[in-house]
Amino acid sequence: MFFFLSLSAAAQESNLLHFMNTTPQALRSNPANFPDSMKMYFGVPFLANISVGAGSPLSWSDIFVHRRDSLFVNRHLASIMPDNSHIFADFNYDIFTYGQRFGNKYYITVGLTAKGYGDIGLPKDIVTLLVNGNAAFTKKPLELDASFFGIAYGELSFGYGYHIDKHWTLSGRIKLLGGVASAYSESLKATLTTAPDTYNMTGTTDILFKTAQGNILENLGVGLDAGVYFKTPLQGLEVGLSFIDWGFIRWNTNITEHKGVKNDQSISVSSITDIASSGDVMKSFLDTLKNQLDLEKRDGDSFSTVLPGRLFFSASYNVSPNDRIGFLFRTDVLQHFNRSGITIMYNRLVSDWFSVSAGNNFIFGYSAFNPSIAMNFSASTFQFYIAIEDFHSFYLRDMNGARLQLGMAIALY
């Protein structure tokens, strides 16, 4: 397990566990999906749910090329990158979870969770500059527009669900949030022009970003989840719609604003050939860049950051009592960009104590091949579940992302 946790691993919450409503984790992506047969559950403290993931548009084998016993940077790296690439990572750690049904109409949930998310926006031209040098930009300016966002916080949630009738279920969760750390860029821009004779670069920059940190009682916020689940008159067909993590945190302590001293002023940077030619070339370039892009730090005012919100729409059909197929569309609304995808899955109830799901996530703008597998083991009231998603390849060198989610719970039926 710890081996998988150490992997570079994409998106919060497991897509496959969305359909495995024999586990409490199905409630994470739709709070209205409370299992009909489950009367109560509580997660094993500190082991209820551990989820870690990360992803990028490139794998190790994309970046580096082996020639005999040597390793070289792939000079065609920029050609295989999207125009606006993002490297992202997240984690969820449930400290405590609890849910209980009251009669046939109502249920409540309570949870305490540590969460974190971060992403870096990387324009293709930055990679072109570093790998191939700035000679390609003599006829057009080099326009760089990067970004980053990171947040770590604690979450205390209270959920309430209501079965309107045998078809409709509505549910919502209110979340009290406490921020631990945050960093985000308001502007990370540069426009550089290359002289065709000397290949030196001149231009302007616009750099401004903020950071904050403190304890969870000093940086407060609120979040909201809402979901609806509909069992259609067509027996076996169920649909769901949910909104997860719509909210914000207000940062009030240890706020620092970082601003470029030479913003909107002319700067001059020496030419760069490529990172494969010499380590001295890169060191000289970075030293010059550091001197030119000097940052001024000062105390900043309070600011707010929005949570990485998500929207889910699902449809599933019970082909037989033991077989189920499903379709899931999700959109992640992030600070600097949106990410969407579709999941197609198949679930099989192998026995009373074991079920397995397999599927593929089609993430728009990334590889279409992102296989996933999830399993749920039950022994009396004890449950253990694990999901490994978006691993793209069975070889580490070809992986550009993966997600591991696992946990243990006690469920009473």
Secondary structure, 3 states (H helix, E strand, C coil): CHHHHCCCCCCCCCCHHHCCCCCHHHHHCCCCCCCCCCCEEEECCCCCEEEEEEECCCCHHHHEEEECCEEEECCCHHHHCCCEEEEEEEEEEEEEEEEEEECCCEEEEEEEEEEEEEEEEEEHHHHHHHHHCCHHHCCCCEEEEEEEEEEEEEEEEEEEEEECCCCEEEEEEEEEEEEEEEEEEEEEEEEEEECCCCCCEEEEEEEEEEEEECCCCCCEEEEEEEEEEEECCCCCEEEEEEEEEEEEEEECCCCEEEEECCECCCEEECCCCCCCCCHHHHHHHHHHHHHHCCEEEEECCCEEEECCEEEEEEEEEEEECCEEEEEEEEEEECCCCEEEEEEEEEEEEEECCEEEEEEEEEECCCCCCCEEEEEEEEECCEEEEEEEECCCCCCHHHCCEEEEEEEEEEEEC
